[in-house]
Amino acid sequence: MSEDNTARFIAYYPEVSIEWLITGKGDMLKNEPKEYTQKEEIINTLAESESNIKKYNFKSDYFNINNQLIPLYEIEAVAGLNTLFSNQIDQSPIDYISVPNAPKCDGALFVRGDSMYPIMKSGDIVCYKQIKDTQNNIRFGEIYLLYIDDGDDEYLTIKYVQLSDRGKDYVKLVSQNQYHAPKDEHISHIKGLAIIKLSIRYNTIS
């Protein structure tokens, strides 16, 4: 071949050995470039260790495992308000709700009244976690579901619980609605306490 044709051949087939092409000696193909060999080694190493690579799941992969079913209760269906937080009496929920990534909750109720309007309105659903040590585990400034029994009356209410000016034996129950006056309640009157973890609002009824 002419020099021009040889140059074109080499340019088109760079893997062919020039020595073999001209003299016929040695291997027809060049040895693989070092860079390519290193890449191949990396690929082979990854392939061999693939079985040892930990599989990471998306958070959504655990949805069916970790997503809790929160029992929804209707106050009128509970046999006395004092049974709401009782573990000794069997209470039948009217339904169960599931909220993605919800914190741990013991139950849910429909909001009644307008004392926490506008952040909560009648018909909303609140999910709560029971507080068993009322004396020591109140986080002042949070919203709580409280069962109050002062001897003359008993009722369930949702309020901010704040420090009272009357001393450590009292708490101040504060409404969001400005037309509901704050009230200092003796701690002994609180027969049940639960912190509100989340709320669900219906914008339409159908």
N, C-alpha and C positions, 0 to 999 in steps of 0.2 A: 504493500500500500504506500501511497505517497505520504509525505510528511503531513500534508493538509488533512488527508483522510484519517491518518493515525491520530492526529490531534482531535478531530471531530469524534472519533470512536472513543477515545479516552474521556472526552468531555461528556459523552452520552452514557458511558459505562464506567464510572469512576471506581467501581469496585474491582475492575479487572486489573491485574498486575501488569505494569508496563514491562517489567523484565520478562515475564512469560510471553507477552505479546510480541516483543522484539526478538527474544532469543529462544523462546520455547522452554526455558528452564524454570524450575520452581512451580509453585501452585498458580493455577489460573486466577484465583481470587485473592485479593489482598487479605491480610489479617484484619479482623474487625477493629475499628478504632477504639482506643482506650476509653473515650468518653461514652461510646455506645455500650461497651462492656460494663461500665460502672452503672449505667442506667438499668441494664438488664439485671445486674446483681441486686439492685435495689428492688426492682419489681419482683424478682424471685423471692427475696427475703420477706417482702410484704405478703406475698401469696402463701408462703410457708407458715407465717405467723398469724394468718387470718383467723384461724380457729382459736387463737389465744386473745384476740381483741375483744374487750368487753362490749357488749351491746347496750347502748343507751336508748331508753325509750322516751318518747315525747310525753309531756304531762297528760295529754289527752288519752294516752294508752292506759292510764290508771283510772279513767273516769268511772268505769263500771265497778271498780274495786273500792275506791275511796269515797265515792259520792254517797252521802248518807240519806236515809229516808227519815224526815222529821215528822213525828206524829202531830197532827193538827186537831186541837180540841175545841169544842164548843162549850162555853161556860154553862149554858143552860142544861147541857147534857152531863155535867159533872155533878156527882152527888154531894153537894156542899163544897164551898170554896176551899175549905181546909184540906180537901182531898187532892187538890191540883198538884201540890208538891209532895204528896204522900206516896211512898213506894210500897206501902202495905196494902193499898186498895187498888184493885184492878180497874183501870180506866180505859174505856174503849175510844180510840180516836175516831173522828168522823172521816178522816182522810190522811194521806201522807203527802208531803211535799219534798221536792228535791231541788236544791240550789247548788249550782257548780261552785266548787271551792269554798263552800260555806264553813265557818268555824263550827266546832262541836256544839250541838244544841240538844236540849232535853225535850223540847216541845215547841208548839206554836199556837197562837190564839188570834182571834179577830179583835181588833181594837174597837172599843165601845166608848162613846163620848168624844168630846172635842177639847179636852184639857191640854193635849199636846199638839193641837193644830197651830201652824200648818205643816210641821214636819211629819206628823202622823194624823191621819183623819179616820173617822169612823168607817169601818169596813176594811181598813188595811190589815195585813197580817204581820205579826211580830214573832220572831223566833227568840227563844230565851234559853239561858243556861242557869240552872239553880245554884244559889249560894247557900251553903249549909251553915257556915259560921258567920252569922249576921253581925256579931260583935266585932270581929277582926278583919273581915274580908270585904268591907264596903270601900269602893273606890269613889270618893266624893267627886261629884261633877258628871258622873255617868247616868244613863237612863236605866231605870229599873222597873220591873214588874213587882208590885208589892201586894201581899194579902194582909190587910189590916183588920184587927179585931180589938177594939178598945173597951169591950164590955157592953156598950150601948148600941154599937153598930159594927157590921163587918162588911168589907167590900174589897174588891180587887181594883187596883189603879196602876197607871203608868206615870211615873214622875222622875224628874231629876232628883237625885239625893245629894244634899249638900250639908256642910257643917252647920250646926245650930248654935245660936247665941246663948241657948239655955244650958249648954254644957254637953259633956260626952254621953249622957244618957238619952239625949234627944238627937234627932236628925230633922233637917228641914226638907220638906217635900215641895218642889217647885214645878209649876206647870209652864209649858211653852206659851200657852194662851194667856195673854195679859189680863184677861177678865177673870181668871181663876187665881185667887190669892194664895200665897205660900202658906204652909202649915207646918208647925213644929210638932213632931210625933214622937212619943216615947218609944224607945227601941223595944221595950217589952210588948208593945202592941203589934209589932211586926211578926206575924206568924209564918210568913213565907216570903222569900226574897229571891229574885232571879234577875240577872243582868240581861238587858236586851242586846242581842248579838247582831240582828239585822231586821229590816222591815221590807215588806212587799206591798206595793200599791197597785190597786186596780184603777186604771184610768177610765174604763168603761165597764158596764155590767153585762155586756153581751158581745 
